[in-house]
Amino acid sequence: MKSVVIYDSQYGNTEKVARAIADVLARHGEVTVLKVGQARPEMLAGMDLVVVGSPTQQFRATAAMRDFLKAIPRGSLQGIHVAAFDTRLTQAFIDKHPPLPFFERIFGYAAERIAKALKRKGGKLLLPGQAFYVEDTEGPLSEGELQRAEDWAQKLFA
């Protein structure tokens, strides 16, 4: 099985999650890990699984990730399994910082938007978009999140 994990990361938290996911995927075949600036849509051809992740910024993926997703030709992910994840602030943090709860309800998060974009390009979504939590804007990851990332990645094969 050939897989690719494409991520963006500002403070290293999303990269840590991406690499934890890739470690699990490597047990099932060949895996490539790319920061979004290294990835090109044509690299997705021939993949069995494409996993895409981004930090949530302003309730969506980073600009670089959005640009990458837009560049993927419609239909080019036909027959390819896809999955999406994001890193985001904990609900407790959001609840303590009005008006974040209001915007969260309206706009959502990066993982859901990434998943929709991958499906629009023809991908077959294996699982709903997954959140992994950080304690503050720059992190660190909440305790246990790397283990949760590994557990989530294993579910891609269930």
PADREN-148377 format. One line per field, with one value per residue (C-alpha): residue in three letters; x, y, z; residue number from 1. Coordinates in nm, 4 decimals. Example, Ala and Ser with C-alpha at 12.3 -4.5 7.8 and 13.67 -1.06 7.14 Angstrom:
2
res = [Ala_Ser]
xx = [1.2300_1.3670]
yy = [-0.4500_-0.1060]
zz = [0.7800_0.7140]
n = [1_2]
This chain:
158
res = [Met_Lys_Ser_Val_Val_Ile_Tyr_Asp_Ser_Gln_Tyr_Gly_Asn_Thr_Glu_Lys_Val_Ala_Arg_Ala_Ile_Ala_Asp_Val_Leu_Ala_Arg_His_Gly_Glu_Val_Thr_Val_Leu_Lys_Val_Gly_Gln_Ala_Arg_Pro_Glu_Met_Leu_Ala_Gly_Met_Asp_Leu_Val_Val_Val_Gly_Ser_Pro_Thr_Gln_Gln_Phe_Arg_Ala_Thr_Ala_Ala_Met_Arg_Asp_Phe_Leu_Lys_Ala_Ile_Pro_Arg_Gly_Ser_Leu_Gln_Gly_Ile_His_Val_Ala_Ala_Phe_Asp_Thr_Arg_Leu_Thr_Gln_Ala_Phe_Ile_Asp_Lys_His_Pro_Pro_Leu_Pro_Phe_Phe_Glu_Arg_Ile_Phe_Gly_Tyr_Ala_Ala_Glu_Arg_Ile_Ala_Lys_Ala_Leu_Lys_Arg_Lys_Gly_Gly_Lys_Leu_Leu_Leu_Pro_Gly_Gln_Ala_Phe_Tyr_Val_Glu_Asp_Thr_Glu_Gly_Pro_Leu_Ser_Glu_Gly_Glu_Leu_Gln_Arg_Ala_Glu_Asp_Trp_Ala_Gln_Lys_Leu_Phe_Ala]
xx = [0.0000_0.1284_0.0356_0.1220_0.0733_0.0670_0.0642_0.1229_0.2586_0.3437_0.4755_0.5555_0.2440_0.0707_0.3971_0.4270_0.0746_0.1476_0.4594_0.2764_0.0147_0.2868_0.4554_0.1366_0.0906_0.4489_0.3495_0.1105_0.3337_0.5239_0.4558_0.5830_0.5525_0.5523_0.5115_0.2533_0.5140_0.6898_0.3720_0.2403_-0.0994_0.0628_0.2355_-0.1033_-0.1375_-0.0892_-0.1470_-0.3815_-0.4258_-0.3856_-0.3945_-0.3998_-0.3654_-0.3377_-0.3524_-0.6843_-0.6272_-0.9187_-1.1434_-0.9948_-0.6771_-0.3695_-0.3510_-0.0800_-0.2996_-0.6047_-0.3987_-0.2732_-0.6248_-0.7518_-0.4706_-0.5778_-0.7708_-1.1344_-1.1724_-0.8010_-0.8531_-1.1044_-1.0437_-0.8074_-0.8887_-0.8538_-0.8547_-0.8192_-0.7093_-0.6358_-0.4816_-0.6932_-0.7405_-0.9257_-1.2926_-1.2062_-0.9704_-1.2306_-1.5045_-1.2861_-1.2222_-1.5347_-1.6268_-1.4486_-1.7455_-1.9703_-1.7292_-1.6638_-2.0345_-2.0545_-1.7275_-1.6156_-1.2621_-0.9975_-1.0440_-1.4031_-1.3163_-1.0164_-1.2302_-1.4930_-1.2262_-1.0750_-1.4182_-1.4929_-1.1741_-1.3040_-1.1482_-1.3242_-1.3333_-1.2504_-1.3306_-1.4726_-1.2146_-1.0276_-0.9191_-0.6022_-0.5749_-0.3176_-0.3142_-0.2497_-0.1858_0.1754_0.1088_0.2090_-0.0074_-0.2418_-0.1339_-0.2086_-0.2676_0.0151_-0.1253_-0.4709_-0.3162_-0.1700_-0.5020_-0.6873_-0.4408_-0.4918_-0.8682_-0.7936_-0.7323_-1.0391]
yy = [0.0000_0.3454_0.6346_1.0000_1.2299_1.5971_1.8513_2.2133_2.3157_2.6498_2.5536_2.1854_2.0384_1.9335_1.7912_1.5720_1.4411_1.3824_1.1837_0.9746_0.8906_0.8103_0.5728_0.3656_0.3814_0.2589_-0.0694_-0.1268_-0.0294_0.2583_0.6062_0.9496_1.2507_1.5951_1.9462_2.1145_2.3308_2.0137_1.8482_1.8723_1.7439_1.5116_1.3304_1.1929_0.9751_0.6087_0.6523_0.4198_0.6594_1.0353_1.1884_1.5678_1.7773_2.1398_2.3547_2.5342_2.9045_3.1429_2.8320_2.6853_2.5299_2.7425_2.9451_2.7140_2.4081_2.5747_2.6621_2.3038_2.1613_2.4031_2.2948_1.9283_1.8697_1.7682_1.3912_1.3210_1.1428_0.8996_0.5559_0.6918_0.6659_0.9944_1.1172_1.4586_1.5912_1.9174_2.0535_2.2974_2.4589_2.2634_2.3371_2.4585_2.7207_2.8320_2.8594_3.0909_3.3326_3.5007_3.5438_3.2211_2.9931_3.1996_3.1791_2.8103_2.7318_2.9280_2.8364_2.5023_2.3704_2.2797_1.8990_1.9142_2.1579_1.9510_1.6359_1.8080_1.9349_1.5874_1.4366_1.7049_1.5982_1.2402_1.0892_0.8239_0.9500_0.6676_0.8492_1.1891_1.4656_1.4227_1.6844_1.6718_1.9266_2.1844_2.3683_2.7149_2.8783_2.7605_2.4338_2.2066_1.9167_1.8064_1.4995_1.1760_1.3327_1.1488_0.8184_0.9264_1.0053_0.6561_0.5013_0.7085_0.6072_0.2410_0.2879_0.3766_0.0037_-0.1250]
zz = [0.0000_-0.0939_0.1328_0.1633_0.4610_0.3638_0.6439_0.7274_1.0645_1.2196_1.5622_1.5044_1.6651_1.3423_1.2124_1.5242_1.4650_1.0942_1.1773_1.4390_1.1758_0.9210_1.1684_1.1759_0.7978_0.7527_0.9188_0.6274_0.3368_0.1841_0.3247_0.2294_0.4615_0.2997_0.4280_0.2062_0.0301_-0.0905_-0.2192_-0.5747_-0.6887_-0.9443_-0.6542_-0.5482_-0.8587_-0.7760_-0.4043_-0.2172_0.0758_0.1082_0.4586_0.4856_0.8004_0.8986_1.2057_1.2373_1.1851_1.1721_1.1749_0.8550_0.7161_0.6545_0.3324_0.1971_0.2570_0.1022_-0.2062_-0.2338_-0.2067_-0.4731_-0.7062_-0.7012_-1.0244_-0.9800_-1.0101_-0.9731_-0.6394_-0.7868_-0.6345_-0.3676_0.0017_0.1885_0.5476_0.7107_1.0478_1.2170_1.5314_1.7267_2.0614_2.3283_2.3858_2.7355_2.5885_2.3331_2.5956_2.8056_2.5170_2.3823_2.0986_1.9908_2.0767_1.8490_1.5544_1.6182_1.5790_1.2530_1.0814_1.2234_1.1872_0.9315_0.9333_0.8143_0.5348_0.4252_0.4184_0.2018_-0.0376_-0.0739_-0.1404_-0.4029_-0.5802_-0.5966_-0.2840_-0.0775_0.2815_0.5233_0.8490_0.9449_0.9900_1.3188_1.5714_1.7788_2.0558_2.1606_2.4912_2.3442_2.0086_1.9938_2.1754_2.3212_2.2151_2.4898_2.6811_2.4979_2.1556_1.9797_2.1038_1.9836_1.6440_1.6241_1.7283_1.4649_1.1951_1.2822_1.2286_0.8655_0.8164_1.0023]
n = [1_2_3_4_5_6_7_8_9_10_11_12_13_14_15_16_17_18_19_20_21_22_23_24_25_26_27_28_29_30_31_32_33_34_35_36_37_38_39_40_41_42_43_44_45_46_47_48_49_50_51_52_53_54_55_56_57_58_59_60_61_62_63_64_65_66_67_68_69_70_71_72_73_74_75_76_77_78_79_80_81_82_83_84_85_86_87_88_89_90_91_92_93_94_95_96_97_98_99_100_101_102_103_104_105_106_107_108_109_110_111_112_113_114_115_116_117_118_119_120_121_122_123_124_125_126_127_128_129_130_131_132_133_134_135_136_137_138_139_140_141_142_143_144_145_146_147_148_149_150_151_152_153_154_155_156_157_158]
